[in-house]
């Protein structure tokens, strides 16, 4: 398990400026924002249902 975190840390330290890396980074960022938006929306909706 520690080897996975070591690999991730090494990958994050490597400077990369290629186009694929930037587009993958943007895709991960957009997916995270979408997931967070869905989670917040479901939480608010569920809260409204519980509140009546």
LOKOLDO-722908 format. One record per residue (C-alpha): x, y, z. Coordinates in steps of 0.001 Angstrom, whole numbers, plus 500000, padded with zeros to 6 digits. Example, Ala and Ser with C-alpha at 12.3 -4.5 7.8 and 13.67 -1.06 7.14 Angstrom:
2
PT      px      py      pz
PT  512300  495500  507800
PT  513670  498940  507140
END
This chain:
52
PT      px      py      pz
PT  500000  500000  500000
PT  502832  502379  500791
PT  504342  501728  497368
PT  501184  503083  495736
PT  501454  506322  497704
PT  505161  506544  496880
PT  504347  506182  493174
PT  501645  508832  493404
PT  503967  511214  495234
PT  506719  510650  492657
PT  504263  511246  489813
PT  503060  514487  491375
PT  506629  515748  491778
PT  507535  515173  488131
PT  507196  518333  486058
PT  505105  517647  482986
PT  503900  520142  480440
PT  502581  517946  477650
PT  499098  518513  476277
PT  497722  515143  477393
PT  498669  515827  480980
PT  496946  519215  480945
PT  493783  517826  479375
PT  493725  514917  481842
PT  494172  517342  484704
PT  491291  519473  483432
PT  489098  516371  482987
PT  489818  515229  486550
PT  489042  518721  487827
PT  485745  518866  485930
PT  484765  515372  487109
PT  485488  516374  490698
PT  483356  519496  490377
PT  480531  517491  488789
PT  480673  514877  491557
PT  480707  517570  494239
PT  477760  519344  492622
PT  475756  516129  492442
PT  476598  515284  496053
PT  475537  518734  497268
PT  472357  518607  495205
PT  471433  515191  496548
PT  472163  516327  500097
PT  469970  519397  499772
PT  467210  517384  498092
PT  467332  514672  500727
PT  467323  517293  503473
PT  464238  518915  501961
PT  462491  515532  501735
PT  463283  514720  505361
PT  462230  518185  506522
PT  458882  517697  504819
END
